[in-house]
Structures are given as structure tokens and as C-alpha cells.
Amino acid sequence: MNEILNKLGLSGVCETFEREKITPDIVSKLSAHEMEMLGISNRTDMMRLRIESNKHGCFKPSKDASLGGAPQFNIPKTVLENLVEKWF
């Protein structure tokens, strides 16, 4: 983690990240408020840190289908078939 922070010019928060045991995998899950509590208040620095941490972490960020695109409805197929049969 220190290597990433130094690369981004954020060496001033290395000790805090080490003390709190923040790893690259954890960075992408931190809120803006939590980042500020760790000493990173600039939104640009937050985003640069998240992007760089994704390159070094073990877990790839997952996509949440509910956050974009057309809405998805989890209606069982049998319910839909019954509605079609009843001319709904």
C-alpha cells in the first residue's frame, strides 16, 4: 500500500493506512467520509487512489446491475405464463 501512496504523492498518509491496515482491496469500498478520516480530502486524490488500488488488488470491482440501464424485475416465469394465459 505504501508503494501506491508514494507513487501518487500521498506519502503523508502512509502511516495512517498502515496503522488502520488498509489494503488495496479495501480502498475501493471506502466512502468519501472514510477517506477524509484517513487524511485524503481531495476528491481527485481519492479517485486516483481507487483506480491505482484496483490495479494492485486481488479482487476486481463487481458491477451492480441495479445501478444502471433498464430496470430488472425478478418475476418468476410461471407467474408471467399464468398472466399471459389469462389475457393480462
N, C-alpha and C positions, 0 to 999 in steps of 0.2 A: 504494500500500500504506500509505503514511503517513496518508492520509486515513481509511482504515478503522481503523487502530490508534488514531488520535486520537479518532475517533468513539466507540470502545469504551473509552476511558480507558486505553489501553495505550501511551501515547506514550513511556514509558521504554524500550521495546524497538525503537523505530523505527530507531535507528542499527544495531542488530544485524541487523534484517531487511533493511535497505538494503545493509549490508556483505556479507551472505550471498546477496543477490539473490533474496530470497523474494518471489514474486508471488502474487496471489490464487489462481491455478490450482495452485500448488504447495502451498498451505496445506492443502487437503483430503487431500493424500497424506502429510502428516507424521504420524508416530506421536506418542504422548503423550511418549515419551522425547525425541524430537527437539524438540518444543515446549518441553519443560523446558530443553533445552540452549540454546534461543533466548531463554529468560527468562520463559516463560509456564508457571507451575507450577500454577495454579488450573484445575481441570477445567472449571468453568463458563466461565471466560475462553476456554479452548480451544474449547469448543463454540460460544460466541458468535462467535469469530473465524472458525471454519469456516463457520458459517451466513452471516455477512456477506460472507465471501470468495466464497462460491458465487454471491451476487447480482452480484458485480463481475467474476467470472472469465469467460473465453471459453468454457470447456468446462463442460458440465453434468455433474453426477455420474452415473455409469452404475450400473445395477442389475446385481447379480451373481445369476443365477438359482440358483446353488448355495448361497446363504446363507439362503434361506427357502422355506417352502412344502414341498410334497411332493417327494421325491427324483426326479430326472430320470435316465433311463437312455438312453444313446445306443446302442441296439441297432438294427442295420440292419433295414429292413423285410423283406428277403429271408430273413434268419435267423428272424424271427418267423413268416413264412409257412411256412417249412420245419418249424418246430416244431409249428405248428397242424396241418399235413398229417400229421405223424407221431403225432398224438393226444397231444401233450405236455401 
